[in-house]
Amino acid sequence: MENKYEYDLGDIVELRKPHPCAPHSKRWKIIRMGADIKIQCLGCNAIVMLSRSDFHKRIAKVIKEV
């Protein structure tokens, strides 16, 4: 699968669906990259690990870390 997004460790990404912790909590921080990608919710600090293919399906946009 082709990846149309450019992202790196520490970037903030927005997923398509919100996290259950808050109705508008779609933003996550990338905290680990490898075969899997580990992301942390910016609303409740929950940590989730996704496979790269699953991550690419769920991502809506990348907000670069400043």
PDB file of N, CA, C and O in Angstrom:
ATOM      1  N   MET A   1       0.845  -1.186   0.000  1.00  0.00           N
ATOM      2  CA  MET A   1       0.000   0.000   0.000  1.00  0.00           C
ATOM      3  C   MET A   1       0.886   1.244   0.000  1.00  0.00           C
ATOM      4  O   MET A   1       1.865   1.323   0.742  1.00  0.00           O
ATOM      5  N   GLU A   2       0.536   2.194  -0.827  1.00  0.00           N
ATOM      6  CA  GLU A   2       1.308   3.418  -0.920  1.00  0.00           C
ATOM      7  C   GLU A   2       0.905   4.380   0.194  1.00  0.00           C
ATOM      8  O   GLU A   2      -0.280   4.567   0.473  1.00  0.00           O
ATOM      9  N   ASN A   3       1.903   4.982   0.819  1.00  0.00           N
ATOM     10  CA  ASN A   3       1.658   5.936   1.884  1.00  0.00           C
ATOM     11  C   ASN A   3       1.670   7.343   1.296  1.00  0.00           C
ATOM     12  O   ASN A   3       2.684   7.766   0.740  1.00  0.00           O
ATOM     13  N   LYS A   4       0.567   8.072   1.406  1.00  0.00           N
ATOM     14  CA  LYS A   4       0.514   9.424   0.850  1.00  0.00           C
ATOM     15  C   LYS A   4       0.834  10.490   1.882  1.00  0.00           C
ATOM     16  O   LYS A   4       0.813  11.681   1.569  1.00  0.00           O
ATOM     17  N   TYR A   5       1.134  10.072   3.123  1.00  0.00           N
ATOM     18  CA  TYR A   5       1.445  11.018   4.187  1.00  0.00           C
ATOM     19  C   TYR A   5       2.908  10.918   4.583  1.00  0.00           C
ATOM     20  O   TYR A   5       3.481   9.829   4.601  1.00  0.00           O
ATOM     21  N   GLU A   6       3.508  12.055   4.897  1.00  0.00           N
ATOM     22  CA  GLU A   6       4.871  12.101   5.416  1.00  0.00           C
ATOM     23  C   GLU A   6       4.771  12.381   6.904  1.00  0.00           C
ATOM     24  O   GLU A   6       4.215  13.402   7.309  1.00  0.00           O
ATOM     25  N   TYR A   7       5.303  11.484   7.720  1.00  0.00           N
ATOM     26  CA  TYR A   7       5.270  11.667   9.166  1.00  0.00           C
ATOM     27  C   TYR A   7       6.546  11.132   9.768  1.00  0.00           C
ATOM     28  O   TYR A   7       7.245  10.321   9.159  1.00  0.00           O
ATOM     29  N   ASP A   8       6.850  11.597  10.984  1.00  0.00           N
ATOM     30  CA  ASP A   8       8.069  11.189  11.656  1.00  0.00           C
ATOM     31  C   ASP A   8       7.799  11.123  13.153  1.00  0.00           C
ATOM     32  O   ASP A   8       6.730  11.521  13.617  1.00  0.00           O
ATOM     33  N   LEU A   9       8.751  10.629  13.889  1.00  0.00           N
ATOM     34  CA  LEU A   9       8.644  10.514  15.333  1.00  0.00           C
ATOM     35  C   LEU A   9       8.402  11.892  15.948  1.00  0.00           C
ATOM     36  O   LEU A   9       9.102  12.850  15.618  1.00  0.00           O
ATOM     37  N   GLY A  10       7.424  11.996  16.831  1.00  0.00           N
ATOM     38  CA  GLY A  10       7.109  13.257  17.493  1.00  0.00           C
ATOM     39  C   GLY A  10       6.045  14.088  16.792  1.00  0.00           C
ATOM     40  O   GLY A  10       5.569  15.076  17.352  1.00  0.00           O
ATOM     41  N   ASP A  11       5.661  13.705  15.573  1.00  0.00           N
ATOM     42  CA  ASP A  11       4.625  14.452  14.854  1.00  0.00           C
ATOM     43  C   ASP A  11       3.257  14.205  15.474  1.00  0.00           C
ATOM     44  O   ASP A  11       3.014  13.165  16.087  1.00  0.00           O
ATOM     45  N   ILE A  12       2.377  15.170  15.306  1.00  0.00           N
ATOM     46  CA  ILE A  12       0.990  15.049  15.732  1.00  0.00           C
ATOM     47  C   ILE A  12       0.180  14.663  14.500  1.00  0.00           C
ATOM     48  O   ILE A  12       0.289  15.296  13.449  1.00  0.00           O
ATOM     49  N   VAL A  13      -0.636  13.615  14.640  1.00  0.00           N
ATOM     50  CA  VAL A  13      -1.474  13.164  13.528  1.00  0.00           C
ATOM     51  C   VAL A  13      -2.934  13.193  13.955  1.00  0.00           C
ATOM     52  O   VAL A  13      -3.255  13.088  15.138  1.00  0.00           O
ATOM     53  N   GLU A  14      -3.796  13.335  12.982  1.00  0.00           N
ATOM     54  CA  GLU A  14      -5.237  13.309  13.242  1.00  0.00           C
ATOM     55  C   GLU A  14      -5.806  12.063  12.573  1.00  0.00           C
ATOM     56  O   GLU A  14      -5.593  11.833  11.383  1.00  0.00           O
ATOM     57  N   LEU A  15      -6.530  11.265  13.348  1.00  0.00           N
ATOM     58  CA  LEU A  15      -7.141  10.055  12.815  1.00  0.00           C
ATOM     59  C   LEU A  15      -8.566  10.349  12.363  1.00  0.00           C
ATOM     60  O   LEU A  15      -9.135  11.383  12.712  1.00  0.00           O
ATOM     61  N   ARG A  16      -9.133   9.443  11.590  1.00  0.00           N
ATOM     62  CA  ARG A  16     -10.480   9.643  11.044  1.00  0.00           C
ATOM     63  C   ARG A  16     -11.565   9.623  12.103  1.00  0.00           C
ATOM     64  O   ARG A  16     -12.507  10.412  12.041  1.00  0.00           O
ATOM     65  N   LYS A  17     -11.443   8.727  13.077  1.00  0.00           N
ATOM     66  CA  LYS A  17     -12.468   8.605  14.118  1.00  0.00           C
ATOM     67  C   LYS A  17     -11.928   9.091  15.457  1.00  0.00           C
ATOM     68  O   LYS A  17     -10.745   8.897  15.739  1.00  0.00           O
ATOM     69  N   PRO A  18     -12.758   9.716  16.291  1.00  0.00           N
ATOM     70  CA  PRO A  18     -12.278  10.203  17.591  1.00  0.00           C
ATOM     71  C   PRO A  18     -12.054   9.069  18.591  1.00  0.00           C
ATOM     72  O   PRO A  18     -12.666   8.006  18.490  1.00  0.00           O
ATOM     73  N   HIS A  19     -11.180   9.312  19.544  1.00  0.00           N
ATOM     74  CA  HIS A  19     -10.942   8.376  20.644  1.00  0.00           C
ATOM     75  C   HIS A  19     -12.120   8.501  21.616  1.00  0.00           C
ATOM     76  O   HIS A  19     -12.644   9.603  21.781  1.00  0.00           O
ATOM     77  N   PRO A  20     -12.553   7.418  22.265  1.00  0.00           N
ATOM     78  CA  PRO A  20     -13.711   7.473  23.160  1.00  0.00           C
ATOM     79  C   PRO A  20     -13.544   8.381  24.380  1.00  0.00           C
ATOM     80  O   PRO A  20     -14.534   8.686  25.044  1.00  0.00           O
ATOM     81  N   CYS A  21     -12.329   8.819  24.695  1.00  0.00           N
ATOM     82  CA  CYS A  21     -12.104   9.634  25.895  1.00  0.00           C
ATOM     83  C   CYS A  21     -12.784  10.998  25.800  1.00  0.00           C
ATOM     84  O   CYS A  21     -13.163  11.568  26.823  1.00  0.00           O
ATOM     85  N   ALA A  22     -12.942  11.518  24.608  1.00  0.00           N
ATOM     86  CA  ALA A  22     -13.571  12.825  24.414  1.00  0.00           C
ATOM     87  C   ALA A  22     -14.179  12.847  23.013  1.00  0.00           C
ATOM     88  O   ALA A  22     -13.656  12.201  22.106  1.00  0.00           O
ATOM     89  N   PRO A  23     -15.254  13.566  22.830  1.00  0.00           N
ATOM     90  CA  PRO A  23     -15.928  13.541  21.529  1.00  0.00           C
ATOM     91  C   PRO A  23     -15.099  14.109  20.374  1.00  0.00           C
ATOM     92  O   PRO A  23     -15.311  13.731  19.222  1.00  0.00           O
ATOM     93  N   HIS A  24     -14.174  14.998  20.664  1.00  0.00           N
ATOM     94  CA  HIS A  24     -13.399  15.600  19.575  1.00  0.00           C
ATOM     95  C   HIS A  24     -11.914  15.317  19.697  1.00  0.00           C
ATOM     96  O   HIS A  24     -11.095  16.093  19.205  1.00  0.00           O
ATOM     97  N   SER A  25     -11.554  14.216  20.346  1.00  0.00           N
ATOM     98  CA  SER A  25     -10.143  13.875  20.536  1.00  0.00           C
ATOM     99  C   SER A  25      -9.670  12.978  19.396  1.00  0.00           C
ATOM    100  O   SER A  25      -9.672  11.753  19.518  1.00  0.00           O
ATOM    101  N   LYS A  26      -9.262  13.600  18.285  1.00  0.00           N
ATOM    102  CA  LYS A  26      -8.784  12.854  17.123  1.00  0.00           C
ATOM    103  C   LYS A  26      -7.269  12.980  16.974  1.00  0.00           C
ATOM    104  O   LYS A  26      -6.685  12.358  16.087  1.00  0.00           O
ATOM    105  N   ARG A  27      -6.630  13.771  17.823  1.00  0.00           N
ATOM    106  CA  ARG A  27      -5.203  14.037  17.664  1.00  0.00           C
ATOM    107  C   ARG A  27      -4.354  13.122  18.532  1.00  0.00           C
ATOM    108  O   ARG A  27      -4.636  12.901  19.710  1.00  0.00           O
ATOM    109  N   TRP A  28      -3.299  12.596  17.904  1.00  0.00           N
ATOM    110  CA  TRP A  28      -2.399  11.647  18.550  1.00  0.00           C
ATOM    111  C   TRP A  28      -0.962  12.048  18.254  1.00  0.00           C
ATOM    112  O   TRP A  28      -0.687  12.646  17.214  1.00  0.00           O
ATOM    113  N   LYS A  29      -0.045  11.723  19.158  1.00  0.00           N
ATOM    114  CA  LYS A  29       1.379  11.976  18.966  1.00  0.00           C
ATOM    115  C   LYS A  29       2.070  10.648  18.683  1.00  0.00           C
ATOM    116  O   LYS A  29       1.823   9.660  19.375  1.00  0.00           O
ATOM    117  N   ILE A  30       2.933  10.617  17.671  1.00  0.00           N
ATOM    118  CA  ILE A  30       3.684   9.409  17.345  1.00  0.00           C
ATOM    119  C   ILE A  30       4.851   9.306  18.324  1.00  0.00           C
ATOM    120  O   ILE A  30       5.703  10.193  18.374  1.00  0.00           O
ATOM    121  N   ILE A  31       4.889   8.211  19.108  1.00  0.00           N
ATOM    122  CA  ILE A  31       5.948   8.066  20.105  1.00  0.00           C
ATOM    123  C   ILE A  31       6.903   6.914  19.796  1.00  0.00           C
ATOM    124  O   ILE A  31       7.943   6.796  20.444  1.00  0.00           O
ATOM    125  N   ARG A  32       6.576   6.064  18.824  1.00  0.00           N
ATOM    126  CA  ARG A  32       7.481   4.973  18.432  1.00  0.00           C
ATOM    127  C   ARG A  32       7.170   4.579  16.997  1.00  0.00           C
ATOM    128  O   ARG A  32       6.009   4.489  16.598  1.00  0.00           O
ATOM    129  N   MET A  33       8.231   4.347  16.229  1.00  0.00           N
ATOM    130  CA  MET A  33       8.051   3.914  14.851  1.00  0.00           C
ATOM    131  C   MET A  33       8.934   2.711  14.579  1.00  0.00           C
ATOM    132  O   MET A  33      10.083   2.657  15.018  1.00  0.00           O
ATOM    133  N   GLY A  34       8.401   1.766  13.866  1.00  0.00           N
ATOM    134  CA  GLY A  34       9.115   0.556  13.474  1.00  0.00           C
ATOM    135  C   GLY A  34       8.184  -0.213  12.561  1.00  0.00           C
ATOM    136  O   GLY A  34       7.518   0.377  11.711  1.00  0.00           O
ATOM    137  N   ALA A  35       8.131  -1.532  12.728  1.00  0.00           N
ATOM    138  CA  ALA A  35       7.160  -2.327  11.983  1.00  0.00           C
ATOM    139  C   ALA A  35       5.751  -1.934  12.413  1.00  0.00           C
ATOM    140  O   ALA A  35       4.816  -1.956  11.613  1.00  0.00           O
ATOM    141  N   ASP A  36       5.614  -1.573  13.687  1.00  0.00           N
ATOM    142  CA  ASP A  36       4.359  -1.053  14.237  1.00  0.00           C
ATOM    143  C   ASP A  36       4.575   0.403  14.610  1.00  0.00           C
ATOM    144  O   ASP A  36       5.710   0.856  14.757  1.00  0.00           O
ATOM    145  N   ILE A  37       3.483   1.128  14.761  1.00  0.00           N
ATOM    146  CA  ILE A  37       3.562   2.532  15.163  1.00  0.00           C
ATOM    147  C   ILE A  37       2.803   2.682  16.469  1.00  0.00           C
ATOM    148  O   ILE A  37       1.652   2.261  16.583  1.00  0.00           O
ATOM    149  N   LYS A  38       3.464   3.292  17.463  1.00  0.00           N
ATOM    150  CA  LYS A  38       2.837   3.522  18.764  1.00  0.00           C
ATOM    151  C   LYS A  38       2.461   4.998  18.840  1.00  0.00           C
ATOM    152  O   LYS A  38       3.291   5.878  18.609  1.00  0.00           O
ATOM    153  N   ILE A  39       1.194   5.251  19.168  1.00  0.00           N
ATOM    154  CA  ILE A  39       0.697   6.621  19.249  1.00  0.00           C
ATOM    155  C   ILE A  39       0.077   6.874  20.620  1.00  0.00           C
ATOM    156  O   ILE A  39      -0.400   5.949  21.278  1.00  0.00           O
ATOM    157  N   GLN A  40       0.090   8.146  21.043  1.00  0.00           N
ATOM    158  CA  GLN A  40      -0.445   8.534  22.343  1.00  0.00           C
ATOM    159  C   GLN A  40      -1.534   9.578  22.137  1.00  0.00           C
ATOM    160  O   GLN A  40      -1.334  10.579  21.450  1.00  0.00           O
ATOM    161  N   CYS A  41      -2.694   9.325  22.746  1.00  0.00           N
ATOM    162  CA  CYS A  41      -3.826  10.247  22.643  1.00  0.00           C
ATOM    163  C   CYS A  41      -3.485  11.544  23.366  1.00  0.00           C
ATOM    164  O   CYS A  41      -2.961  11.518  24.479  1.00  0.00           O
ATOM    165  N   LEU A  42      -3.781  12.671  22.739  1.00  0.00           N
ATOM    166  CA  LEU A  42      -3.508  13.957  23.368  1.00  0.00           C
ATOM    167  C   LEU A  42      -4.617  14.356  24.336  1.00  0.00           C
ATOM    168  O   LEU A  42      -4.461  15.321  25.085  1.00  0.00           O
ATOM    169  N   GLY A  43      -5.734  13.629  24.332  1.00  0.00           N
ATOM    170  CA  GLY A  43      -6.821  13.919  25.259  1.00  0.00           C
ATOM    171  C   GLY A  43      -6.643  13.248  26.610  1.00  0.00           C
ATOM    172  O   GLY A  43      -6.803  13.891  27.647  1.00  0.00           O
ATOM    173  N   CYS A  44      -6.309  11.948  26.607  1.00  0.00           N
ATOM    174  CA  CYS A  44      -6.244  11.202  27.866  1.00  0.00           C
ATOM    175  C   CYS A  44      -4.901  10.502  28.093  1.00  0.00           C
ATOM    176  O   CYS A  44      -4.736   9.806  29.095  1.00  0.00           O
ATOM    177  N   ASN A  45      -3.945  10.673  27.187  1.00  0.00           N
ATOM    178  CA  ASN A  45      -2.609  10.067  27.262  1.00  0.00           C
ATOM    179  C   ASN A  45      -2.608   8.551  27.126  1.00  0.00           C
ATOM    180  O   ASN A  45      -1.626   7.909  27.497  1.00  0.00           O
ATOM    181  N   ALA A  46      -3.676   7.964  26.607  1.00  0.00           N
ATOM    182  CA  ALA A  46      -3.705   6.522  26.346  1.00  0.00           C
ATOM    183  C   ALA A  46      -2.726   6.211  25.222  1.00  0.00           C
ATOM    184  O   ALA A  46      -2.542   7.020  24.313  1.00  0.00           O
ATOM    185  N   ILE A  47      -2.093   5.029  25.282  1.00  0.00           N
ATOM    186  CA  ILE A  47      -1.126   4.627  24.270  1.00  0.00           C
ATOM    187  C   ILE A  47      -1.670   3.424  23.515  1.00  0.00           C
ATOM    188  O   ILE A  47      -2.146   2.462  24.118  1.00  0.00           O
ATOM    189  N   VAL A  48      -1.595   3.488  22.174  1.00  0.00           N
ATOM    190  CA  VAL A  48      -2.104   2.434  21.310  1.00  0.00           C
ATOM    191  C   VAL A  48      -1.013   2.085  20.303  1.00  0.00           C
ATOM    192  O   VAL A  48      -0.322   2.968  19.794  1.00  0.00           O
ATOM    193  N   MET A  49      -0.861   0.783  20.016  1.00  0.00           N
ATOM    194  CA  MET A  49       0.090   0.354  19.000  1.00  0.00           C
ATOM    195  C   MET A  49      -0.692  -0.203  17.815  1.00  0.00           C
ATOM    196  O   MET A  49      -1.558  -1.062  17.982  1.00  0.00           O
ATOM    197  N   LEU A  50      -0.383   0.289  16.625  1.00  0.00           N
ATOM    198  CA  LEU A  50      -1.050  -0.132  15.398  1.00  0.00           C
ATOM    199  C   LEU A  50      -0.019  -0.620  14.391  1.00  0.00           C
ATOM    200  O   LEU A  50       1.119  -0.151  14.378  1.00  0.00           O
ATOM    201  N   SER A  51      -0.420  -1.556  13.555  1.00  0.00           N
ATOM    202  CA  SER A  51       0.453  -1.949  12.455  1.00  0.00           C
ATOM    203  C   SER A  51       0.499  -0.783  11.465  1.00  0.00           C
ATOM    204  O   SER A  51      -0.410   0.047  11.430  1.00  0.00           O
ATOM    205  N   ARG A  52       1.550  -0.729  10.672  1.00  0.00           N
ATOM    206  CA  ARG A  52       1.664   0.378   9.710  1.00  0.00           C
ATOM    207  C   ARG A  52       0.487   0.413   8.740  1.00  0.00           C
ATOM    208  O   ARG A  52      -0.027   1.488   8.432  1.00  0.00           O
ATOM    209  N   SER A  53       0.057  -0.748   8.258  1.00  0.00           N
ATOM    210  CA  SER A  53      -1.056  -0.769   7.302  1.00  0.00           C
ATOM    211  C   SER A  53      -2.342  -0.263   7.950  1.00  0.00           C
ATOM    212  O   SER A  53      -3.103   0.466   7.315  1.00  0.00           O
ATOM    213  N   ASP A  54      -2.596  -0.639   9.204  1.00  0.00           N
ATOM    214  CA  ASP A  54      -3.781  -0.170   9.916  1.00  0.00           C
ATOM    215  C   ASP A  54      -3.681   1.336  10.181  1.00  0.00           C
ATOM    216  O   ASP A  54      -4.672   2.058  10.061  1.00  0.00           O
ATOM    217  N   PHE A  55      -2.486   1.804  10.541  1.00  0.00           N
ATOM    218  CA  PHE A  55      -2.267   3.231  10.779  1.00  0.00           C
ATOM    219  C   PHE A  55      -2.543   4.039   9.522  1.00  0.00           C
ATOM    220  O   PHE A  55      -3.166   5.099   9.586  1.00  0.00           O
ATOM    221  N   HIS A  56      -2.076   3.538   8.362  1.00  0.00           N
ATOM    222  CA  HIS A  56      -2.289   4.256   7.099  1.00  0.00           C
ATOM    223  C   HIS A  56      -3.771   4.315   6.731  1.00  0.00           C
ATOM    224  O   HIS A  56      -4.208   5.276   6.099  1.00  0.00           O
ATOM    225  N   LYS A  57      -4.539   3.315   7.112  1.00  0.00           N
ATOM    226  CA  LYS A  57      -5.975   3.322   6.847  1.00  0.00           C
ATOM    227  C   LYS A  57      -6.703   4.335   7.726  1.00  0.00           C
ATOM    228  O   LYS A  57      -7.695   4.925   7.298  1.00  0.00           O
ATOM    229  N   ARG A  58      -6.224   4.541   8.944  1.00  0.00           N
ATOM    230  CA  ARG A  58      -6.917   5.387   9.920  1.00  0.00           C
ATOM    231  C   ARG A  58      -6.516   6.855   9.894  1.00  0.00           C
ATOM    232  O   ARG A  58      -7.252   7.696  10.409  1.00  0.00           O
ATOM    233  N   ILE A  59      -5.376   7.182   9.310  1.00  0.00           N
ATOM    234  CA  ILE A  59      -4.869   8.546   9.375  1.00  0.00           C
ATOM    235  C   ILE A  59      -5.666   9.479   8.455  1.00  0.00           C
ATOM    236  O   ILE A  59      -6.005   9.114   7.329  1.00  0.00           O
ATOM    237  N   ALA A  60      -5.956  10.672   8.943  1.00  0.00           N
ATOM    238  CA  ALA A  60      -6.671  11.671   8.150  1.00  0.00           C
ATOM    239  C   ALA A  60      -5.723  12.770   7.687  1.00  0.00           C
ATOM    240  O   ALA A  60      -5.772  13.176   6.526  1.00  0.00           O
ATOM    241  N   LYS A  61      -4.850  13.266   8.588  1.00  0.00           N
ATOM    242  CA  LYS A  61      -3.858  14.271   8.202  1.00  0.00           C
ATOM    243  C   LYS A  61      -2.726  14.304   9.213  1.00  0.00           C
ATOM    244  O   LYS A  61      -2.853  13.810  10.334  1.00  0.00           O
ATOM    245  N   VAL A  62      -1.625  14.893   8.795  1.00  0.00           N
ATOM    246  CA  VAL A  62      -0.448  15.021   9.651  1.00  0.00           C
ATOM    247  C   VAL A  62      -0.273  16.490  10.000  1.00  0.00           C
ATOM    248  O   VAL A  62      -0.297  17.361   9.130  1.00  0.00           O
ATOM    249  N   ILE A  63      -0.099  16.745  11.281  1.00  0.00           N
ATOM    250  CA  ILE A  63       0.175  18.096  11.763  1.00  0.00           C
ATOM    251  C   ILE A  63       1.616  18.055  12.287  1.00  0.00           C
ATOM    252  O   ILE A  63       1.870  17.461  13.335  1.00  0.00           O
ATOM    253  N   LYS A  64       2.542  18.665  11.586  1.00  0.00           N
ATOM    254  CA  LYS A  64       3.956  18.552  11.928  1.00  0.00           C
ATOM    255  C   LYS A  64       4.246  19.181  13.302  1.00  0.00           C
ATOM    256  O   LYS A  64       3.652  20.189  13.684  1.00  0.00           O
ATOM    257  N   GLU A  65       5.160  18.563  14.013  1.00  0.00           N
ATOM    258  CA  GLU A  65       5.628  19.073  15.299  1.00  0.00           C
ATOM    259  C   GLU A  65       6.437  20.329  15.046  1.00  0.00           C
ATOM    260  O   GLU A  65       7.296  20.344  14.164  1.00  0.00           O
ATOM    261  N   VAL A  66       6.179  21.380  15.800  1.00  0.00           N
ATOM    262  CA  VAL A  66       6.868  22.660  15.599  1.00  0.00           C
ATOM    263  C   VAL A  66       8.113  22.723  16.435  1.00  0.00           C
ATOM    264  O   VAL A  66       8.829  23.724  16.402  1.00  0.00           O
TER     265      VAL A  66
END
